């Protein structure tokens, strides 16, 4: 087995081949995401584009070489293609890597990396067809499931912009993306926000993955069952108002499982109920202190915070601050265009 410095040098040497392979096989990656995960067109293209951007940034870094045991990286069904970046990051640190797949995970990452196994000495990069029994000789190298991601909206935030951001971040990937925003904490009048969000929740196009105008696609039956169970708990709670009911959709001649997204409103503090599938809960807060408290609670659970509009510094250490005007040309297909409500 080569040394850590030798593995890291080989990973640096072949880094451009990785980026070129992703570019050359972009169509194959997109097709696999459609065929195996049934993701809609705009979501597939976004995933591949984000992968290209992250890998390019990774190759510009100069990570420290770290001696250690071989690492196991898992390609997860709910986080497609993320294993590619994780595998190459560990190789650049000088660690041998074994890639494994969760059941029903997209095989595109494994197929792309399998073609690069021969660039390294035997045992440096290995690709398995699935997840084998735990091996104490392998260190855990991800891909890790992210913590809960929330949104905070202050009283000065543009309500229309907030509605579109919550629709895109809360409903993307049919609501099963672990980084989807499920809970949004808002200060100020919520009537206008509710009207904008209800129009979007009713108007988004739910359809087949091969329809370029679909905003949301089909889900697995077990994901639909989890959504319906969570939906019933929110809808039946005394402190929760149903702004837009969700449920299973049936399309004539189509055996796939589709879901109409749900939207709920409640007062601070929000009840502790599960959020599964395409649903968003808006929590009405009394003041900015409660926004900061919600953000701090999310960070303690390794979550992320998205601030929509408002002044910089309202909440410390936000992961993303969405400001400015709503750009119609950047809206995904299948989402209604803005209009007065």
C-alpha positions in Angstrom: 0.0 0.0 0.0 1.4 3.4 -0.9 2.0 6.1 1.8 -0.5 8.8 2.6 1.6 11.4 0.8 1.8 9.2 -2.3 -2.0 8.7 -2.3 -2.5 12.5 -1.9 -0.1 13.2 -4.8 -2.0 10.7 -7.1 -5.3 12.4 -6.2 -3.9 15.8 -7.1 -2.4 14.4 -10.3 -5.7 12.9 -11.4 -8.0 15.7 -10.2 -8.5 17.2 -13.6 -9.5 13.8 -14.9 -12.3 13.7 -12.3 -13.7 17.1 -13.4 -13.4 16.1 -17.1 -15.1 12.8 -16.4 -18.0 14.6 -14.6 -18.4 17.0 -17.6 -18.2 14.2 -20.2 -20.7 12.0 -18.3 -23.0 14.9 -17.2 -25.8 13.6 -19.4 -25.4 10.0 -18.0 -25.6 11.4 -14.4 -28.7 13.3 -15.2 -30.3 10.2 -16.9 -29.5 8.0 -13.9 -31.0 10.5 -11.5 -34.2 10.5 -13.6 -34.3 6.8 -14.1 -33.4 5.6 -10.6 -34.6 8.4 -8.3 -37.2 10.0 -10.6 -36.0 13.5 -9.9 -37.5 16.3 -12.1 -35.3 18.0 -14.8 -34.4 21.2 -13.0 -33.5 19.3 -9.8 -31.3 16.9 -11.7 -29.5 19.7 -13.6 -28.9 21.6 -10.3 -27.4 18.5 -8.6 -24.9 17.9 -11.4 -24.0 21.6 -11.6 -23.5 21.8 -7.9 -21.3 18.7 -8.0 -19.1 20.3 -10.7 -18.8 23.5 -8.7 -17.9 21.7 -5.5 -15.3 19.4 -7.1 -13.7 22.3 -8.9 -13.4 24.2 -5.6 -12.0 21.0 -3.9 -9.2 20.8 -6.5 -8.2 24.4 -5.7 -7.7 23.6 -2.0 -4.5 22.3 -0.5 -5.6 19.9 2.3 -3.3 18.6 4.9 -2.1 15.0 4.5 -3.5 12.9 7.3 -2.2 9.4 8.1 -4.9 7.0 9.2 -6.9 3.8 8.4 -8.9 3.4 5.2 -12.2 5.3 5.1 -15.7 4.1 4.2 -17.9 6.6 2.2 -21.6 5.9 1.7 -23.6 7.1 -1.3 -27.1 7.8 0.2 -30.3 7.7 -1.7 -31.5 11.0 -0.2 -28.2 12.8 -1.0 -27.3 11.7 -4.6 -23.8 12.3 -6.0 -22.4 13.7 -2.7 -20.2 10.7 -2.3 -18.1 11.7 -5.3 -16.8 14.8 -3.5 -16.4 13.0 -0.2 -14.3 10.2 -1.8 -12.0 12.6 -3.6 -11.6 14.7 -0.5 -10.3 11.7 1.5 -8.0 10.7 -1.3 -6.5 14.1 -1.3 -5.9 13.8 2.4 -4.0 10.6 1.7 -6.5 8.0 2.9 -7.5 4.8 1.0 -11.3 4.9 0.4 -14.0 2.3 -0.1 -17.3 3.5 -1.6 -20.5 1.7 -0.7 -24.1 2.3 -1.6 -27.3 2.4 0.5 -30.2 0.3 -0.7 -31.9 2.0 -3.7 -29.2 4.7 -3.9 -28.4 6.1 -7.3 -25.6 4.1 -8.9 -24.2 7.0 -11.0 -21.5 8.0 -8.4 -20.2 4.4 -8.1 -20.1 3.9 -11.9 -18.2 7.2 -12.4 -15.6 6.4 -9.7 -15.3 2.8 -10.7 -13.8 3.9 -14.0 -11.1 5.7 -12.0 -10.1 2.8 -9.7 -7.3 1.8 -12.2 -5.6 5.2 -11.8 -4.5 4.2 -8.2 -2.6 1.2 -6.8 -4.7 -1.8 -5.7 -6.6 -1.1 -2.5 -6.5 2.7 -2.6 -9.9 3.2 -4.2 -12.5 0.5 -4.0 -16.1 0.5 -5.1 -18.7 -2.0 -3.7 -22.1 -2.8 -5.1 -23.8 -2.2 -1.8 -23.3 -1.8 1.9 -21.4 -4.8 3.4 -21.2 -5.7 7.1 -19.5 -3.0 9.3 -15.7 -3.3 9.2 -13.8 -2.0 12.2 -10.8 -1.5 10.0 -12.6 1.3 8.1 -13.1 4.7 9.5 -16.4 6.5 8.9 -16.0 9.1 6.1 -19.6 10.2 5.5 -21.8 11.0 3.7 -23.4 12.4 6.8 -27.0 13.2 7.1 -27.3 16.9 7.8 -29.1 18.4 10.8 -32.4 20.2 10.6 -32.4 23.3 8.3 -34.7 26.1 9.3 -35.6 29.6 7.9 -36.0 32.9 9.8 -38.0 35.8 8.4 -38.0 39.2 10.1 -40.8 41.8 9.9 -39.0 43.8 7.1 -38.5 40.8 4.8 -40.3 40.8 1.4 -43.2 38.4 1.8 -43.3 37.3 -1.8 -39.6 36.6 -1.9 -40.0 34.6 1.3 -42.8 32.5 -0.1 -40.9 31.6 -3.3 -37.7 30.7 -1.3 -39.7 28.5 1.1 -41.5 26.8 -1.8 -38.2 26.0 -3.5 -36.2 25.0 -0.4 -39.1 23.2 1.3 -40.6 21.2 -1.6 -37.6 20.5 -3.7 -36.8 16.9 -4.4 -40.4 16.1 -3.6 -39.8 17.1 0.0 -37.5 14.2 0.8 -34.3 16.2 0.6 -32.7 16.2 4.1 -31.6 19.8 3.6 -35.1 21.0 2.8 -36.5 23.7 5.0 -39.5 22.3 6.9 -39.9 25.0 9.6 -39.8 28.7 9.0 -39.9 31.2 11.9 -41.4 34.6 11.1 -41.9 37.9 12.9 -44.6 40.4 11.8 -47.9 40.2 9.9 -48.3 36.8 8.3 -51.4 37.4 6.2 -49.6 38.4 3.0 -47.0 35.7 3.4 -49.8 33.1 3.8 -51.6 34.3 0.7 -48.4 34.1 -1.4 -47.5 30.7 -0.1 -51.0 29.2 -0.5 -51.0 30.3 -4.2 -47.7 28.6 -4.7 -48.7 25.4 -2.9 -51.8 25.1 -5.0 -50.1 26.1 -8.2 -46.9 24.1 -8.3 -46.9 21.5 -11.0 -46.7 17.9 -9.8 -46.0 15.4 -12.5 -43.8 12.7 -14.1 -40.0 13.1 -13.8 -39.7 13.1 -17.6 -42.0 16.1 -17.9 -39.7 19.2 -18.2 -42.4 21.4 -16.7 -42.7 19.4 -13.5 -41.7 21.1 -10.3 -42.2 18.0 -8.2 -42.1 14.4 -9.2 -43.2 11.0 -7.9 -42.1 9.5 -4.5 -41.8 6.0 -3.2 -45.0 4.6 -1.5 -43.2 4.4 1.9 -42.4 8.1 1.6 -46.0 8.9 0.8 -47.1 6.9 3.9 -44.7 8.8 6.1 -46.0 12.1 4.7 -49.7 11.2 5.3 -48.9 10.1 8.9 -47.1 13.4 9.7 -49.8 15.4 7.9 -52.5 13.8 10.0 -50.6 14.8 13.2 -50.1 18.4 12.2 -53.7 18.8 10.9 -55.2 17.3 14.0 -53.2 19.4 16.5 -55.2 22.0 18.3 -52.4 24.7 18.1 -52.0 24.2 14.3 -53.9 25.9 11.5 -54.0 24.2 8.1 -53.2 26.8 5.5 -53.1 24.4 2.6 -54.0 20.7 3.0 -51.9 18.1 1.3 -52.6 14.5 0.3 -52.0 11.8 -2.3 -52.6 12.7 -5.9 -53.8 10.3 -8.5 -53.0 10.7 -12.2 -55.1 8.8 -14.7 -53.1 6.0 -16.3 -50.1 6.7 -14.1 -49.2 4.1 -11.4 -46.6 6.4 -9.7 -47.2 7.9 -6.3 -47.6 11.7 -6.2 -48.2 14.1 -3.3 -49.9 17.5 -3.1 -47.8 19.6 -0.7 -49.1 20.8 2.7 -48.7 24.1 4.5 -49.3 24.7 8.2 -49.2 27.7 10.5 -48.7 27.8 14.3 -47.6 30.0 17.1 -44.3 30.0 19.0 -43.3 27.5 20.3 -44.1 25.0 17.5 -45.3 21.6 18.6 -42.8 18.8 18.4 -44.2 16.8 15.5 -42.6 14.9 12.6 -42.0 16.7 9.3 -41.9 14.2 6.4 -42.3 14.9 2.7 -43.4 18.1 1.0 -44.7 20.1 3.9 -43.6 23.5 5.5 -44.7 24.9 8.9 -44.6 28.6 9.5 -44.2 29.5 13.1 -45.4 33.0 14.1 -42.9 34.6 16.6 -43.4 37.6 18.9 -40.0 39.2 18.3 -36.5 38.8 16.9 -35.3 37.1 20.1 -37.3 34.1 19.3 -35.8 34.0 15.8 -32.4 33.9 17.4 -33.4 31.3 19.9 -34.7 29.0 17.0 -31.5 29.5 15.1 -29.4 28.7 18.1 -31.4 25.5 18.7 -30.9 24.4 15.1 -27.2 25.0 15.3 -26.9 22.9 18.5 -28.3 20.0 16.4 -25.7 20.6 13.6 -28.5 22.2 11.5 -28.4 25.2 9.2 -30.1 28.5 9.2 -31.4 30.4 6.1 -32.3 34.1 6.7 -34.7 35.5 4.2 -34.6 39.3 3.7 -34.1 41.6 6.7 -31.0 43.2 8.0 -27.6 41.5 8.1 -26.7 40.4 11.6 -30.2 39.8 12.8 -29.2 36.2 13.4 -25.5 35.2 13.9 -23.7 32.7 11.8 -26.4 32.2 9.2 -25.5 29.7 6.5 -27.3 31.6 3.8 -28.9 35.1 3.6 -31.3 35.5 0.7 -31.8 39.2 -0.2 -32.7 41.3 -3.1 -35.6 41.1 -5.6 -37.4 38.0 -6.9 -36.0 37.1 -10.3 -38.6 35.5 -12.5 -36.0 34.1 -15.0 -34.5 32.1 -12.2 -37.7 30.3 -11.1 -37.7 26.6 -11.7 -40.1 25.1 -14.2 -43.5 24.2 -12.8 -43.6 27.1 -10.3 -46.3 29.8 -10.8 -45.0 33.2 -11.9 -45.4 36.1 -9.4 -48.6 38.1 -9.4 -50.5 40.3 -6.9 -52.4 38.4 -4.2 
